[in-house]
Each structure stands twice: as structure tokens, then as C-alpha cells.
Amino acid sequence: MNRAATLPALPFPQRSAGRTLPPVDMPDSSDETLMLAWVAGDAGAFEQLYGRHRLKLYRYLLRHLRDNGLTDELFQDVWQKVIAARGGWTPEASFASWLYAIAHHRLGDHWRNRKHRPSAPDDADERLARLADPNTPERVLSDFERRRQLQLALDDLPDEQRNVLLLRLEQELSLEEIGAVTGAGRETVKSRLRYAMDKLRARLSP
């Protein structure tokens, strides 16, 4: 099996001994309902949250890092931080915004440690194409050349514009949730998103 098509394994937390809470097994449960169940001790709720968000989170990290090894490492780090920090989550915050805030801060730590952001590898678009997901821009940009053009256009965006665009289009976060992730106000997020979309349209126009 191609390594790029396989997400790294995550050691799930074990169910707490002595807990009598029934496991949550409702596909239609909200992230927040599952999160509350997990905080209360149901590891099965965590498994459902992980299943819902793992591919989108992995794609988000890979878009920024363009390196499978680094993406695997940060993917594991983010989920371990989620596990360690779950007691600090509150129902007022959506699980998605909390998850991507952790990922956003981890990426920031990574780039500060590296002191620079490397250029994308030549096969970055191929790596992303192997992670099949019908709910992304690649759904309509189906041929290889269009995917390549999209990746190059994303690479040309300033970091803050690329970040809000990916959080909006691929992670489907609201403007308010993106603001919670990035620490920017709603109007700033809206402005960055508009500039990013304008640049992307100009770059991808025939």
C-alpha cells in the first residue's frame, strides 16, 4: 500500500476503569456531544471524533508542510495535545475550532523552530491527490494539471491568507471559528479570505 495514502496510526486512550457510562455510538451526534462524553470518560466518543476529523486535519497539515514525514509527526503531536488538553475544553467552543487552534499553534511552533518555510517539493500535488476526499476543491479540479495549478496558487498566497482559505474551504469552519483558531477578528478573517479568493481566481482563470 502506498504510504502517502495511509494516515499514521494513533494510540487511542483506554476506557477508564470503573466507569459505568454507556458508550456513545450515534453517527448523528454533534462533535460537542461526543466531546462531552469523551471528557466524561468514554473513549469510544474520542474514536468517533478522531474518525470524523483525521483526514481533514491531515490534509490541512500536509497543505502547509508538503512533507509526509513532518505531517505524520505533527499529526501525532496535535492529537496527543488534544488528548492531554481535553479537560480545558468548554462547551462554548466548537470542537473543530479548538482542534484547529491546536494545529495552528503547533504549526507556528514548527516554523519558528525551523526559522524558515521550505519551498514545496515537486510532487506535493501528487501527494495531496492520493488523499481522496470528495469535499475539497480537487473535486472540480479533477485533472492533474489543474491540481498542480491549485497547489502553486496556494503556495503563492501569504501565510495568513492561505491559512484562512484552507480552514474555510477544506475544513469548512465558519468565520467565527477561523477567528478562534487564528486569533484574528471576524472582519480580518473575512478580508483575508476575500483577498485569497480573488488571488486564487486570478491565478486559476484561463
PyMOL commands that set and color helices and strands:
alter all, ss='L'
color gray80, all
select helices_A, chain A and resi 3-5+31-39+43-65+68-88+95-114+124-129+137-139+144-156+159-169+175-182+186-204
alter helices_A, ss='H'
color red, helices_A
deselect
rebuild
show_as cartoon
